[in-house]
Amino acid sequence: SFREQLGRWNKESVWPLWGIGPEFGTPYSESKFPYQYIDQLEASFYLERAPGGTAHLLALLEQIGPAVVLGHSAGGNATFAAANAEHQNLIGTIAIETINCPTDQDLLKSIYVDGDRAFLSLWGDQLDRGAPSMLDRYESCRTAAELISNAGGSAKTLSLPTDLGIYGNSHLIMQDLNSVEIGELILEWIEQL
């Protein structure tokens, strides 16, 4: 059942997995996650999700016109599936600490270079966590960005601490205390498309 599947998600397990701190109750010194609200985060794990993400996303693109699609974590599945469908209204994708990015050179060229679409991925701190490793995911997105760029497309993968000097972001970048700053970075990137 849905609730049984979510049994593995609890505040104790996600605290280190999502880069809030090395162990439950101990945040990283530069943590920007509002860890005092961990109980509210845990309560959100049990909200039922609607099936059919990619189909709904493609239908939405049909309704709204040209758009950039942002996927976070497992949301990368629908984001990359929509990109693979090469919908005419998809002008770019943003992957925030997502699942592995596609690294097939011909596929990326078709989607992003030939399709004139842009690609951006963003990554927070403490990527040496999780299984599969967040470092592996990060490296796949860095490879994807390099393949797209080398083929003449618009793509970049950014490590917030390494590339921009922004420290303390967790896997939940959109909930971190500096989410407005990160949102502004994303909007600046979109405005250049």
Solvent accessible surface area in square Angstrom, and as a share of the most:
residue,aa,sasa,rsa
1,S,95,0.61
2,F,50,0.21
3,R,143,0.52
4,E,137,0.61
5,Q,128,0.57
6,L,18,0.09
7,G,49,0.47
8,R,165,0.60
9,W,53,0.19
10,N,45,0.23
11,K,44,0.19
12,E,84,0.38
13,S,44,0.28
14,V,0,0.00
15,W,7,0.02
16,P,47,0.29
17,L,56,0.28
18,W,35,0.12
19,G,4,0.04
20,I,0,0.00
21,G,0,0.00
22,P,77,0.48
23,E,111,0.50
24,F,84,0.35
25,G,50,0.48
26,T,60,0.35
27,P,40,0.25
28,Y,61,0.23
29,S,120,0.77
30,E,98,0.44
31,S,21,0.14
32,K,54,0.23
33,F,5,0.02
34,P,21,0.13
35,Y,85,0.32
36,Q,124,0.55
37,Y,116,0.44
38,I,16,0.08
39,D,83,0.43
40,Q,112,0.50
41,L,17,0.09
42,E,38,0.17
43,A,67,0.52
44,S,44,0.28
45,F,12,0.05
46,Y,74,0.28
47,L,119,0.59
48,E,131,0.59
49,R,139,0.51
50,A,87,0.68
51,P,116,0.73
52,G,41,0.39
53,G,42,0.40
54,T,41,0.24
55,A,69,0.53
56,H,116,0.52
57,L,31,0.15
58,L,44,0.22
59,A,54,0.42
60,L,84,0.42
61,L,2,0.01
62,E,106,0.47
63,Q,149,0.66
64,I,100,0.51
65,G,14,0.14
66,P,101,0.63
67,A,19,0.15
68,V,32,0.18
69,V,14,0.08
70,L,83,0.41
71,G,4,0.04
72,H,42,0.19
73,S,24,0.15
74,A,64,0.49
75,G,33,0.32
76,G,0,0.00
77,N,89,0.46
78,A,24,0.19
79,T,2,0.01
80,F,22,0.09
81,A,39,0.30
82,A,0,0.00
83,A,2,0.01
84,N,84,0.43
85,A,57,0.44
86,E,66,0.30
87,H,23,0.10
88,Q,129,0.57
89,N,21,0.11
90,L,3,0.02
91,I,68,0.35
92,G,0,0.00
93,T,0,0.00
94,I,1,0.00
95,A,1,0.00
96,I,6,0.03
97,E,0,0.00
98,T,0,0.00
99,I,42,0.21
100,N,80,0.41
101,C,6,0.04
102,P,34,0.21
103,T,61,0.36
104,D,81,0.42
105,Q,109,0.49
106,D,112,0.58
107,L,57,0.29
108,L,2,0.01
109,K,86,0.36
110,S,39,0.25
111,I,3,0.01
112,Y,3,0.01
113,V,34,0.20
114,D,97,0.50
115,G,28,0.27
116,D,126,0.65
117,R,18,0.07
118,A,4,0.03
119,F,2,0.01
120,L,3,0.02
121,S,0,0.00
122,L,2,0.01
123,W,0,0.00
124,G,1,0.01
125,D,14,0.07
126,Q,67,0.30
127,L,17,0.09
128,D,109,0.57
129,R,23,0.08
130,G,34,0.33
131,A,99,0.76
132,P,84,0.53
133,S,31,0.20
134,M,7,0.03
135,L,78,0.39
136,D,83,0.43
137,R,41,0.15
138,Y,22,0.08
139,E,89,0.40
140,S,17,0.11
141,C,0,0.00
142,R,69,0.25
143,T,53,0.31
144,A,0,0.00
145,A,7,0.05
146,E,92,0.41
147,L,40,0.20
148,I,1,0.00
149,S,50,0.32
150,N,128,0.65
151,A,33,0.26
152,G,64,0.62
153,G,21,0.20
154,S,60,0.39
155,A,19,0.15
156,K,91,0.39
157,T,8,0.04
158,L,34,0.17
159,S,6,0.04
160,L,0,0.00
161,P,20,0.13
162,T,111,0.64
163,D,62,0.32
164,L,70,0.35
165,G,48,0.46
166,I,22,0.11
167,Y,107,0.41
168,G,7,0.07
169,N,1,0.00
170,S,0,0.00
171,H,3,0.02
172,L,12,0.06
173,I,3,0.01
174,M,86,0.38
175,Q,84,0.37
176,D,3,0.01
177,L,130,0.65
178,N,17,0.08
179,S,37,0.24
180,V,112,0.64
181,E,77,0.35
182,I,4,0.02
183,G,27,0.26
184,E,93,0.42
185,L,51,0.25
186,I,17,0.09
187,L,104,0.52
188,E,95,0.43
189,W,20,0.07
190,I,56,0.29
191,E,138,0.62
192,Q,147,0.65
193,L,88,0.44
